[in-house]
Every structure is written in C-alpha cells, then in structure tokens.
Amino acid sequence: MDYKNLAESAIKAKHNALAKYSNFSETQSLLLATGFCGGFTTFSSFAYENQVFLKNGDYISFVSYTLGSLVIGILAIFLGLYISKFI
C-alpha cells in the first residue's frame, strides 16, 4: 500500500471541503490542490510500482496493490470529507 496516495487523498478531500466554505479564488484552490498535493505524490509513482510488479511476474502484489490503493484512497476521501464537517 502506498501511504503517500492515501494521505494525499485525505488532504485533497479536506482541501476541497475547506475551499468550498472559504474565500479562496479558483486560482488559489488550484494552486493548493495541484501544487501542494501534486508535489506530495504523483500518479507516475503508482504506475511505475505497478509496472515493476508486472515485469517481475508478481501478479498477486500487482492486483492487491492496485485494488488496495484505489479502495483505501476512496475511503480516505470519504473520511476526509467526514472529518471536515467538524472543522
């Protein structure tokens, strides 16, 4: 499991919820979401790690890593949105 992707999903969800209720301009929101979170983690690292699993014939790790990252990432979004209701 790539914990950077998990943390990034939660941070983006929190940012989106806060931006909705703040005076952020669209430019400021984009800067925070893509600048900070984009620098924090990238899809390319996820793709590269999966490519290594496939290249090595480690299909079980490929499937579990891919599905685990997607499912836990989506759950982190919901958790971030839920937590942001109390901020």
LOLONU-6384 format. One record per atom (N, C-alpha, C, O): residue number from 1; residue in three letters; atom name; x, y, z. Coordinates in steps of 0.2 Angstrom, whole numbers. Layout:
residues N
<rec resi="NUM" resn="ALA" name="CA" east="X" north="Y" up="Z"/>
...
END
This chain:
residues 87
<rec resi="1" resn="MET" name="N" east="4" north="-6" up="0"/>
<rec resi="1" resn="MET" name="CA" east="0" north="0" up="0"/>
<rec resi="1" resn="MET" name="C" east="4" north="6" up="0"/>
<rec resi="1" resn="MET" name="O" east="9" north="7" up="4"/>
<rec resi="2" resn="ASP" name="N" east="3" north="11" up="-4"/>
<rec resi="2" resn="ASP" name="CA" east="7" north="17" up="-5"/>
<rec resi="2" resn="ASP" name="C" east="3" north="22" up="0"/>
<rec resi="2" resn="ASP" name="O" east="-2" north="25" up="-2"/>
<rec resi="3" resn="TYR" name="N" east="6" north="23" up="6"/>
<rec resi="3" resn="TYR" name="CA" east="3" north="28" up="10"/>
<rec resi="3" resn="TYR" name="C" east="3" north="35" up="8"/>
<rec resi="3" resn="TYR" name="O" east="-1" north="39" up="11"/>
<rec resi="4" resn="LYS" name="N" east="8" north="37" up="3"/>
<rec resi="4" resn="LYS" name="CA" east="8" north="44" up="1"/>
<rec resi="4" resn="LYS" name="C" east="1" north="45" up="-3"/>
<rec resi="4" resn="LYS" name="O" east="-2" north="50" up="-2"/>
<rec resi="5" resn="ASN" name="N" east="-1" north="40" up="-7"/>
<rec resi="5" resn="ASN" name="CA" east="-8" north="41" up="-10"/>
<rec resi="5" resn="ASN" name="C" east="-13" north="41" up="-5"/>
<rec resi="5" resn="ASN" name="O" east="-18" north="45" up="-7"/>
<rec resi="6" resn="LEU" name="N" east="-13" north="38" up="0"/>
<rec resi="6" resn="LEU" name="CA" east="-18" north="38" up="5"/>
<rec resi="6" resn="LEU" name="C" east="-19" north="45" up="8"/>
<rec resi="6" resn="LEU" name="O" east="-24" north="48" up="9"/>
<rec resi="7" resn="ALA" name="N" east="-13" north="47" up="10"/>
<rec resi="7" resn="ALA" name="CA" east="-13" north="54" up="14"/>
<rec resi="7" resn="ALA" name="C" east="-15" north="59" up="9"/>
<rec resi="7" resn="ALA" name="O" east="-18" north="64" up="11"/>
<rec resi="8" resn="GLU" name="N" east="-13" north="59" up="3"/>
<rec resi="8" resn="GLU" name="CA" east="-14" north="64" up="-2"/>
<rec resi="8" resn="GLU" name="C" east="-22" north="64" up="-4"/>
<rec resi="8" resn="GLU" name="O" east="-25" north="69" up="-4"/>
<rec resi="9" resn="SER" name="N" east="-25" north="58" up="-4"/>
<rec resi="9" resn="SER" name="CA" east="-32" north="58" up="-5"/>
<rec resi="9" resn="SER" name="C" east="-36" north="62" up="1"/>
<rec resi="9" resn="SER" name="O" east="-41" north="65" up="0"/>
<rec resi="10" resn="ALA" name="N" east="-34" north="60" up="7"/>
<rec resi="10" resn="ALA" name="CA" east="-37" north="64" up="13"/>
<rec resi="10" resn="ALA" name="C" east="-36" north="71" up="13"/>
<rec resi="10" resn="ALA" name="O" east="-40" north="75" up="14"/>
<rec resi="11" resn="ILE" name="N" east="-30" north="73" up="11"/>
<rec resi="11" resn="ILE" name="CA" east="-28" north="80" up="11"/>
<rec resi="11" resn="ILE" name="C" east="-32" north="84" up="5"/>
<rec resi="11" resn="ILE" name="O" east="-35" north="89" up="7"/>
<rec resi="12" resn="LYS" name="N" east="-33" north="81" up="0"/>
<rec resi="12" resn="LYS" name="CA" east="-37" north="84" up="-6"/>
<rec resi="12" resn="LYS" name="C" east="-44" north="85" up="-4"/>
<rec resi="12" resn="LYS" name="O" east="-47" north="90" up="-5"/>
<rec resi="13" resn="ALA" name="N" east="-47" north="79" up="-1"/>
<rec resi="13" resn="ALA" name="CA" east="-54" north="80" up="1"/>
<rec resi="13" resn="ALA" name="C" east="-55" north="85" up="6"/>
<rec resi="13" resn="ALA" name="O" east="-60" north="89" up="6"/>
<rec resi="14" resn="LYS" name="N" east="-50" north="86" up="11"/>
<rec resi="14" resn="LYS" name="CA" east="-51" north="91" up="16"/>
<rec resi="14" resn="LYS" name="C" east="-50" north="98" up="13"/>
<rec resi="14" resn="LYS" name="O" east="-54" north="102" up="14"/>
<rec resi="15" resn="HIS" name="N" east="-45" north="99" up="8"/>
<rec resi="15" resn="HIS" name="CA" east="-44" north="105" up="5"/>
<rec resi="15" resn="HIS" name="C" east="-51" north="107" up="1"/>
<rec resi="15" resn="HIS" name="O" east="-53" north="113" up="1"/>
<rec resi="16" resn="ASN" name="N" east="-53" north="102" up="-3"/>
<rec resi="16" resn="ASN" name="CA" east="-60" north="103" up="-7"/>
<rec resi="16" resn="ASN" name="C" east="-65" north="106" up="-2"/>
<rec resi="16" resn="ASN" name="O" east="-69" north="110" up="-4"/>
<rec resi="17" resn="ALA" name="N" east="-66" north="103" up="4"/>
<rec resi="17" resn="ALA" name="CA" east="-71" north="105" up="8"/>
<rec resi="17" resn="ALA" name="C" east="-70" north="111" up="11"/>
<rec resi="17" resn="ALA" name="O" east="-75" north="116" up="11"/>
<rec resi="18" resn="LEU" name="N" east="-64" north="113" up="13"/>
<rec resi="18" resn="LEU" name="CA" east="-62" north="119" up="16"/>
<rec resi="18" resn="LEU" name="C" east="-63" north="125" up="10"/>
<rec resi="18" resn="LEU" name="O" east="-65" north="130" up="12"/>
<rec resi="19" resn="ALA" name="N" east="-61" north="123" up="4"/>
<rec resi="19" resn="ALA" name="CA" east="-61" north="128" up="-1"/>
<rec resi="19" resn="ALA" name="C" east="-68" north="130" up="-3"/>
<rec resi="19" resn="ALA" name="O" east="-70" north="136" up="-5"/>
<rec resi="20" resn="LYS" name="N" east="-73" north="125" up="-2"/>
<rec resi="20" resn="LYS" name="CA" east="-80" north="127" up="-3"/>
<rec resi="20" resn="LYS" name="C" east="-83" north="132" up="2"/>
<rec resi="20" resn="LYS" name="O" east="-87" north="136" up="0"/>
<rec resi="21" resn="TYR" name="N" east="-80" north="132" up="8"/>
<rec resi="21" resn="TYR" name="CA" east="-83" north="137" up="13"/>
<rec resi="21" resn="TYR" name="C" east="-78" north="143" up="14"/>
<rec resi="21" resn="TYR" name="O" east="-79" north="146" up="19"/>
<rec resi="22" resn="SER" name="N" east="-74" north="144" up="10"/>
<rec resi="22" resn="SER" name="CA" east="-69" north="149" up="11"/>
<rec resi="22" resn="SER" name="C" east="-69" north="154" up="6"/>
<rec resi="22" resn="SER" name="O" east="-73" north="154" up="1"/>
<rec resi="23" resn="ASN" name="N" east="-65" north="159" up="6"/>
<rec resi="23" resn="ASN" name="CA" east="-64" north="164" up="1"/>
<rec resi="23" resn="ASN" name="C" east="-59" north="163" up="-4"/>
<rec resi="23" resn="ASN" name="O" east="-56" north="168" up="-7"/>
<rec resi="24" resn="PHE" name="N" east="-57" north="157" up="-5"/>
<rec resi="24" resn="PHE" name="CA" east="-51" north="155" up="-10"/>
<rec resi="24" resn="PHE" name="C" east="-54" north="157" up="-17"/>
<rec resi="24" resn="PHE" name="O" east="-60" north="155" up="-18"/>
<rec resi="25" resn="SER" name="N" east="-50" north="160" up="-21"/>
<rec resi="25" resn="SER" name="CA" east="-51" north="160" up="-28"/>
<rec resi="25" resn="SER" name="C" east="-50" north="154" up="-31"/>
<rec resi="25" resn="SER" name="O" east="-47" north="149" up="-28"/>
<rec resi="26" resn="GLU" name="N" east="-52" north="153" up="-37"/>
<rec resi="26" resn="GLU" name="CA" east="-51" north="147" up="-41"/>
<rec resi="26" resn="GLU" name="C" east="-44" north="146" up="-42"/>
<rec resi="26" resn="GLU" name="O" east="-42" north="140" up="-41"/>
<rec resi="27" resn="THR" name="N" east="-40" north="151" up="-43"/>
<rec resi="27" resn="THR" name="CA" east="-33" north="150" up="-44"/>
<rec resi="27" resn="THR" name="C" east="-29" north="148" up="-38"/>
<rec resi="27" resn="THR" name="O" east="-25" north="143" up="-38"/>
<rec resi="28" resn="GLN" name="N" east="-31" north="150" up="-32"/>
<rec resi="28" resn="GLN" name="CA" east="-29" north="148" up="-26"/>
<rec resi="28" resn="GLN" name="C" east="-30" north="141" up="-24"/>
<rec resi="28" resn="GLN" name="O" east="-26" north="137" up="-22"/>
<rec resi="29" resn="SER" name="N" east="-36" north="139" up="-26"/>
<rec resi="29" resn="SER" name="CA" east="-38" north="132" up="-24"/>
<rec resi="29" resn="SER" name="C" east="-34" north="127" up="-29"/>
<rec resi="29" resn="SER" name="O" east="-32" north="122" up="-27"/>
<rec resi="30" resn="LEU" name="N" east="-33" north="129" up="-35"/>
<rec resi="30" resn="LEU" name="CA" east="-30" north="125" up="-40"/>
<rec resi="30" resn="LEU" name="C" east="-22" north="125" up="-38"/>
<rec resi="30" resn="LEU" name="O" east="-19" north="119" up="-38"/>
<rec resi="31" resn="LEU" name="N" east="-20" north="130" up="-35"/>
<rec resi="31" resn="LEU" name="CA" east="-13" north="130" up="-33"/>
<rec resi="31" resn="LEU" name="C" east="-12" north="126" up="-27"/>
<rec resi="31" resn="LEU" name="O" east="-7" north="122" up="-27"/>
<rec resi="32" resn="LEU" name="N" east="-16" north="126" up="-22"/>
<rec resi="32" resn="LEU" name="CA" east="-16" north="122" up="-16"/>
<rec resi="32" resn="LEU" name="C" east="-17" north="114" up="-18"/>
<rec resi="32" resn="LEU" name="O" east="-13" north="110" up="-16"/>
<rec resi="33" resn="ALA" name="N" east="-22" north="113" up="-22"/>
<rec resi="33" resn="ALA" name="CA" east="-23" north="106" up="-24"/>
<rec resi="33" resn="ALA" name="C" east="-18" north="103" up="-28"/>
<rec resi="33" resn="ALA" name="O" east="-16" north="97" up="-27"/>
<rec resi="34" resn="THR" name="N" east="-16" north="106" up="-34"/>
<rec resi="34" resn="THR" name="CA" east="-11" north="103" up="-38"/>
<rec resi="34" resn="THR" name="C" east="-4" north="105" up="-36"/>
<rec resi="34" resn="THR" name="O" east="0" north="100" up="-37"/>
<rec resi="35" resn="GLY" name="N" east="-3" north="110" up="-34"/>
<rec resi="35" resn="GLY" name="CA" east="4" north="112" up="-32"/>
<rec resi="35" resn="GLY" name="C" east="6" north="108" up="-26"/>
<rec resi="35" resn="GLY" name="O" east="11" north="105" up="-26"/>
<rec resi="36" resn="PHE" name="N" east="3" north="109" up="-20"/>
<rec resi="36" resn="PHE" name="CA" east="5" north="105" up="-14"/>
<rec resi="36" resn="PHE" name="C" east="4" north="98" up="-15"/>
<rec resi="36" resn="PHE" name="O" east="8" north="94" up="-14"/>
<rec resi="37" resn="CYS" name="N" east="-2" north="96" up="-16"/>
<rec resi="37" resn="CYS" name="CA" east="-4" north="89" up="-16"/>
<rec resi="37" resn="CYS" name="C" east="-1" north="85" up="-22"/>
<rec resi="37" resn="CYS" name="O" east="2" north="79" up="-22"/>
<rec resi="38" resn="GLY" name="N" east="0" north="89" up="-28"/>
<rec resi="38" resn="GLY" name="CA" east="3" north="86" up="-34"/>
<rec resi="38" resn="GLY" name="C" east="11" north="85" up="-33"/>
<rec resi="38" resn="GLY" name="O" east="14" north="80" up="-35"/>
<rec resi="39" resn="GLY" name="N" east="14" north="89" up="-29"/>
<rec resi="39" resn="GLY" name="CA" east="21" north="88" up="-27"/>
<rec resi="39" resn="GLY" name="C" east="22" north="83" up="-22"/>
<rec resi="39" resn="GLY" name="O" east="27" north="80" up="-21"/>
<rec resi="40" resn="PHE" name="N" east="17" north="81" up="-18"/>
<rec resi="40" resn="PHE" name="CA" east="17" north="77" up="-12"/>
<rec resi="40" resn="PHE" name="C" east="17" north="69" up="-15"/>
<rec resi="40" resn="PHE" name="O" east="20" north="65" up="-12"/>
<rec resi="41" resn="THR" name="N" east="13" north="68" up="-20"/>
<rec resi="41" resn="THR" name="CA" east="13" north="62" up="-23"/>
<rec resi="41" resn="THR" name="C" east="11" north="62" up="-30"/>
<rec resi="41" resn="THR" name="O" east="7" north="67" up="-32"/>
<rec resi="42" resn="THR" name="N" east="13" north="57" up="-34"/>
<rec resi="42" resn="THR" name="CA" east="11" north="58" up="-41"/>
<rec resi="42" resn="THR" name="C" east="8" north="51" up="-44"/>
<rec resi="42" resn="THR" name="O" east="10" north="46" up="-41"/>
<rec resi="43" resn="PHE" name="N" east="4" north="51" up="-49"/>
<rec resi="43" resn="PHE" name="CA" east="1" north="45" up="-52"/>
<rec resi="43" resn="PHE" name="C" east="7" north="41" up="-55"/>
<rec resi="43" resn="PHE" name="O" east="7" north="35" up="-55"/>
<rec resi="44" resn="SER" name="N" east="12" north="44" up="-57"/>
<rec resi="44" resn="SER" name="CA" east="18" north="41" up="-60"/>
<rec resi="44" resn="SER" name="C" east="21" north="36" up="-56"/>
<rec resi="44" resn="SER" name="O" east="23" north="31" up="-58"/>
<rec resi="45" resn="SER" name="N" east="22" north="38" up="-49"/>
<rec resi="45" resn="SER" name="CA" east="25" north="33" up="-45"/>
<rec resi="45" resn="SER" name="C" east="21" north="27" up="-44"/>
<rec resi="45" resn="SER" name="O" east="23" north="21" up="-43"/>
<rec resi="46" resn="PHE" name="N" east="14" north="28" up="-44"/>
<rec resi="46" resn="PHE" name="CA" east="9" north="22" up="-43"/>
<rec resi="46" resn="PHE" name="C" east="10" north="18" up="-49"/>
<rec resi="46" resn="PHE" name="O" east="10" north="12" up="-49"/>
<rec resi="47" resn="ALA" name="N" east="10" north="21" up="-55"/>
<rec resi="47" resn="ALA" name="CA" east="11" north="17" up="-61"/>
<rec resi="47" resn="ALA" name="C" east="17" north="13" up="-62"/>
<rec resi="47" resn="ALA" name="O" east="18" north="8" up="-64"/>
<rec resi="48" resn="TYR" name="N" east="23" north="17" up="-60"/>
<rec resi="48" resn="TYR" name="CA" east="29" north="13" up="-60"/>
<rec resi="48" resn="TYR" name="C" east="30" north="7" up="-56"/>
<rec resi="48" resn="TYR" name="O" east="32" north="2" up="-58"/>
<rec resi="49" resn="GLU" name="N" east="27" north="8" up="-50"/>
<rec resi="49" resn="GLU" name="CA" east="27" north="2" up="-45"/>
<rec resi="49" resn="GLU" name="C" east="23" north="-3" up="-48"/>
<rec resi="49" resn="GLU" name="O" east="25" north="-9" up="-47"/>
<rec resi="50" resn="ASN" name="N" east="18" north="-2" up="-51"/>
<rec resi="50" resn="ASN" name="CA" east="14" north="-7" up="-54"/>
<rec resi="50" resn="ASN" name="C" east="17" north="-11" up="-59"/>
<rec resi="50" resn="ASN" name="O" east="17" north="-17" up="-60"/>
<rec resi="51" resn="GLN" name="N" east="21" north="-7" up="-63"/>
<rec resi="51" resn="GLN" name="CA" east="25" north="-9" up="-69"/>
<rec resi="51" resn="GLN" name="C" east="30" north="-14" up="-67"/>
<rec resi="51" resn="GLN" name="O" east="31" north="-19" up="-70"/>
<rec resi="52" resn="VAL" name="N" east="33" north="-12" up="-61"/>
<rec resi="52" resn="VAL" name="CA" east="38" north="-17" up="-58"/>
<rec resi="52" resn="VAL" name="C" east="35" north="-23" up="-56"/>
<rec resi="52" resn="VAL" name="O" east="38" north="-29" up="-57"/>
<rec resi="53" resn="PHE" name="N" east="30" north="-23" up="-53"/>
<rec resi="53" resn="PHE" name="CA" east="26" north="-29" up="-51"/>
<rec resi="53" resn="PHE" name="C" east="25" north="-34" up="-57"/>
<rec resi="53" resn="PHE" name="O" east="26" north="-40" up="-57"/>
<rec resi="54" resn="LEU" name="N" east="22" north="-31" up="-62"/>
<rec resi="54" resn="LEU" name="CA" east="21" north="-34" up="-68"/>
<rec resi="54" resn="LEU" name="C" east="27" north="-37" up="-72"/>
<rec resi="54" resn="LEU" name="O" east="27" north="-43" up="-74"/>
<rec resi="55" resn="LYS" name="N" east="32" north="-33" up="-72"/>
<rec resi="55" resn="LYS" name="CA" east="38" north="-35" up="-75"/>
<rec resi="55" resn="LYS" name="C" east="41" north="-41" up="-72"/>
<rec resi="55" resn="LYS" name="O" east="44" north="-45" up="-75"/>
<rec resi="56" resn="ASN" name="N" east="41" north="-41" up="-65"/>
<rec resi="56" resn="ASN" name="CA" east="43" north="-47" up="-61"/>
<rec resi="56" resn="ASN" name="C" east="39" north="-53" up="-61"/>
<rec resi="56" resn="ASN" name="O" east="40" north="-58" up="-57"/>
<rec resi="57" resn="GLY" name="N" east="33" north="-52" up="-64"/>
<rec resi="57" resn="GLY" name="CA" east="28" north="-58" up="-64"/>
<rec resi="57" resn="GLY" name="C" east="25" north="-58" up="-57"/>
<rec resi="57" resn="GLY" name="O" east="22" north="-64" up="-56"/>
<rec resi="58" resn="ASP" name="N" east="25" north="-53" up="-53"/>
<rec resi="58" resn="ASP" name="CA" east="22" north="-53" up="-46"/>
<rec resi="58" resn="ASP" name="C" east="14" north="-51" up="-47"/>
<rec resi="58" resn="ASP" name="O" east="13" north="-45" up="-45"/>
<rec resi="59" resn="TYR" name="N" east="10" north="-55" up="-50"/>
<rec resi="59" resn="TYR" name="CA" east="3" north="-53" up="-51"/>
<rec resi="59" resn="TYR" name="C" east="-1" north="-52" up="-45"/>
<rec resi="59" resn="TYR" name="O" east="-6" north="-48" up="-45"/>
<rec resi="60" resn="ILE" name="N" east="0" north="-56" up="-40"/>
<rec resi="60" resn="ILE" name="CA" east="-4" north="-55" up="-34"/>
<rec resi="60" resn="ILE" name="C" east="-2" north="-49" up="-30"/>
<rec resi="60" resn="ILE" name="O" east="-7" north="-45" up="-28"/>
<rec resi="61" resn="SER" name="N" east="4" north="-47" up="-30"/>
<rec resi="61" resn="SER" name="CA" east="6" north="-40" up="-27"/>
<rec resi="61" resn="SER" name="C" east="3" north="-34" up="-32"/>
<rec resi="61" resn="SER" name="O" east="1" north="-29" up="-29"/>
<rec resi="62" resn="PHE" name="N" east="3" north="-35" up="-38"/>
<rec resi="62" resn="PHE" name="CA" east="0" north="-30" up="-43"/>
<rec resi="62" resn="PHE" name="C" east="-7" north="-29" up="-42"/>
<rec resi="62" resn="PHE" name="O" east="-9" north="-24" up="-41"/>
<rec resi="63" resn="VAL" name="N" east="-11" north="-35" up="-41"/>
<rec resi="63" resn="VAL" name="CA" east="-18" north="-34" up="-40"/>
<rec resi="63" resn="VAL" name="C" east="-20" north="-31" up="-33"/>
<rec resi="63" resn="VAL" name="O" east="-24" north="-27" up="-33"/>
<rec resi="64" resn="SER" name="N" east="-16" north="-34" up="-28"/>
<rec resi="64" resn="SER" name="CA" east="-18" north="-32" up="-21"/>
<rec resi="64" resn="SER" name="C" east="-16" north="-24" up="-20"/>
<rec resi="64" resn="SER" name="O" east="-19" north="-21" up="-17"/>
<rec resi="65" resn="TYR" name="N" east="-10" north="-22" up="-23"/>
<rec resi="65" resn="TYR" name="CA" east="-8" north="-15" up="-23"/>
<rec resi="65" resn="TYR" name="C" east="-12" north="-11" up="-26"/>
<rec resi="65" resn="TYR" name="O" east="-14" north="-5" up="-24"/>
<rec resi="66" resn="THR" name="N" east="-14" north="-13" up="-32"/>
<rec resi="66" resn="THR" name="CA" east="-19" north="-8" up="-36"/>
<rec resi="66" resn="THR" name="C" east="-26" north="-8" up="-33"/>
<rec resi="66" resn="THR" name="O" east="-28" north="-2" up="-32"/>
<rec resi="67" resn="LEU" name="N" east="-29" north="-13" up="-31"/>
<rec resi="67" resn="LEU" name="CA" east="-35" north="-13" up="-28"/>
<rec resi="67" resn="LEU" name="C" east="-35" north="-10" up="-21"/>
<rec resi="67" resn="LEU" name="O" east="-39" north="-6" up="-20"/>
<rec resi="68" resn="GLY" name="N" east="-30" north="-11" up="-17"/>
<rec resi="68" resn="GLY" name="CA" east="-29" north="-8" up="-11"/>
<rec resi="68" resn="GLY" name="C" east="-28" north="-1" up="-11"/>
<rec resi="68" resn="GLY" name="O" east="-31" north="3" up="-7"/>
<rec resi="69" resn="SER" name="N" east="-24" north="1" up="-16"/>
<rec resi="69" resn="SER" name="CA" east="-23" north="9" up="-16"/>
<rec resi="69" resn="SER" name="C" east="-30" north="12" up="-18"/>
<rec resi="69" resn="SER" name="O" east="-31" north="18" up="-16"/>
<rec resi="70" resn="LEU" name="N" east="-33" north="9" up="-23"/>
<rec resi="70" resn="LEU" name="CA" east="-39" north="13" up="-25"/>
<rec resi="70" resn="LEU" name="C" east="-45" north="13" up="-20"/>
<rec resi="70" resn="LEU" name="O" east="-48" north="18" up="-19"/>
<rec resi="71" resn="VAL" name="N" east="-46" north="7" up="-17"/>
<rec resi="71" resn="VAL" name="CA" east="-51" north="6" up="-12"/>
<rec resi="71" resn="VAL" name="C" east="-50" north="11" up="-6"/>
<rec resi="71" resn="VAL" name="O" east="-54" north="14" up="-4"/>
<rec resi="72" resn="ILE" name="N" east="-44" north="10" up="-3"/>
<rec resi="72" resn="ILE" name="CA" east="-42" north="14" up="3"/>
<rec resi="72" resn="ILE" name="C" east="-41" north="21" up="1"/>
<rec resi="72" resn="ILE" name="O" east="-43" north="25" up="5"/>
<rec resi="73" resn="GLY" name="N" east="-39" north="23" up="-5"/>
<rec resi="73" resn="GLY" name="CA" east="-39" north="30" up="-7"/>
<rec resi="73" resn="GLY" name="C" east="-46" north="33" up="-7"/>
<rec resi="73" resn="GLY" name="O" east="-47" north="39" up="-5"/>
<rec resi="74" resn="ILE" name="N" east="-51" north="29" up="-10"/>
<rec resi="74" resn="ILE" name="CA" east="-58" north="32" up="-10"/>
<rec resi="74" resn="ILE" name="C" east="-61" north="32" up="-3"/>
<rec resi="74" resn="ILE" name="O" east="-64" north="37" up="-1"/>
<rec resi="75" resn="LEU" name="N" east="-59" north="27" up="1"/>
<rec resi="75" resn="LEU" name="CA" east="-61" north="28" up="8"/>
<rec resi="75" resn="LEU" name="C" east="-58" north="34" up="12"/>
<rec resi="75" resn="LEU" name="O" east="-61" north="37" up="16"/>
<rec resi="76" resn="ALA" name="N" east="-52" north="35" up="10"/>
<rec resi="76" resn="ALA" name="CA" east="-49" north="41" up="13"/>
<rec resi="76" resn="ALA" name="C" east="-52" north="48" up="11"/>
<rec resi="76" resn="ALA" name="O" east="-53" north="52" up="15"/>
<rec resi="77" resn="ILE" name="N" east="-55" north="48" up="5"/>
<rec resi="77" resn="ILE" name="CA" east="-58" north="54" up="3"/>
<rec resi="77" resn="ILE" name="C" east="-65" north="55" up="7"/>
<rec resi="77" resn="ILE" name="O" east="-66" north="60" up="10"/>
<rec resi="78" resn="PHE" name="N" east="-68" north="49" up="8"/>
<rec resi="78" resn="PHE" name="CA" east="-74" north="50" up="12"/>
<rec resi="78" resn="PHE" name="C" east="-73" north="52" up="20"/>
<rec resi="78" resn="PHE" name="O" east="-76" north="55" up="23"/>
<rec resi="79" resn="LEU" name="N" east="-67" north="49" up="22"/>
<rec resi="79" resn="LEU" name="CA" east="-65" north="50" up="29"/>
<rec resi="79" resn="LEU" name="C" east="-63" north="58" up="30"/>
<rec resi="79" resn="LEU" name="O" east="-65" north="61" up="34"/>
<rec resi="80" resn="GLY" name="N" east="-59" north="60" up="25"/>
<rec resi="80" resn="GLY" name="CA" east="-58" north="67" up="25"/>
<rec resi="80" resn="GLY" name="C" east="-64" north="72" up="24"/>
<rec resi="80" resn="GLY" name="O" east="-64" north="77" up="28"/>
<rec resi="81" resn="LEU" name="N" east="-68" north="70" up="20"/>
<rec resi="81" resn="LEU" name="CA" east="-75" north="74" up="20"/>
<rec resi="81" resn="LEU" name="C" east="-79" north="74" up="26"/>
<rec resi="81" resn="LEU" name="O" east="-81" north="79" up="28"/>
<rec resi="82" resn="TYR" name="N" east="-79" north="68" up="29"/>
<rec resi="82" resn="TYR" name="CA" east="-82" north="67" up="36"/>
<rec resi="82" resn="TYR" name="C" east="-79" north="72" up="41"/>
<rec resi="82" resn="TYR" name="O" east="-83" north="75" up="45"/>
<rec resi="83" resn="ILE" name="N" east="-73" north="71" up="42"/>
<rec resi="83" resn="ILE" name="CA" east="-69" north="75" up="47"/>
<rec resi="83" resn="ILE" name="C" east="-70" north="82" up="46"/>
<rec resi="83" resn="ILE" name="O" east="-70" north="86" up="50"/>
<rec resi="84" resn="SER" name="N" east="-70" north="84" up="39"/>
<rec resi="84" resn="SER" name="CA" east="-70" north="92" up="38"/>
<rec resi="84" resn="SER" name="C" east="-77" north="95" up="40"/>
<rec resi="84" resn="SER" name="O" east="-77" north="101" up="41"/>
<rec resi="85" resn="LYS" name="N" east="-82" north="91" up="41"/>
<rec resi="85" resn="LYS" name="CA" east="-88" north="93" up="44"/>
<rec resi="85" resn="LYS" name="C" east="-88" north="96" up="51"/>
<rec resi="85" resn="LYS" name="O" east="-92" north="100" up="53"/>
<rec resi="86" resn="PHE" name="N" east="-82" north="94" up="54"/>
<rec resi="86" resn="PHE" name="CA" east="-82" north="96" up="61"/>
<rec resi="86" resn="PHE" name="C" east="-76" north="101" up="62"/>
<rec resi="86" resn="PHE" name="O" east="-75" north="103" up="68"/>
<rec resi="87" resn="ILE" name="N" east="-74" north="104" up="57"/>
<rec resi="87" resn="ILE" name="CA" east="-69" north="109" up="57"/>
<rec resi="87" resn="ILE" name="C" east="-72" north="116" up="57"/>
<rec resi="87" resn="ILE" name="O" east="-68" north="121" up="57"/>
END
